[in-house]
């Protein structure tokens, strides 16, 4: 959902501040110059500010939606990308 706010030109940090009492789950991906469903940390969205404005104790789930880079000759690329996204998220919310 955060991606869709960004696509509509809505500041996600401001949206988090306004909606923080209602947010129980997040559907998350990054956004950059019209490119969608990037791994978090690969785009321009301010996730640190976004999560700082939420009540993290109220969250039940965070779903990451990303375009997985897949190379048949090296499937570890997808695994590495997912691990980087997870590490990025852990560094923001821990």
C-alpha positions, 0 to 999 in steps of 0.5 A: 500500500505504501507504494500506491501512496508514493505513486499518488504523490502522497508523503508516506511519512505524513500518511503514517502520522495521520493513520498511525492509530489505524495501521495494523498491517503493511504491504510494503515495497519501494518506489523510484522514478516510476519503478515499482515493487523494488526491494526496500532500500533500493528506492526513494521512500523514507521508510525510517521516517515512516516507521518512526511515525507508526505505533510498531506495537500495533503491527500484526504483519509486514508483507514485502512485495518485490520483483525478485531478480531471478537468474536461472544460472544463479538462483542465489541472486533472488535469495541475496536480494530478499536477505538484503531487504529483510536486513534493511527492514530489521535495521529500521524497526529494531 
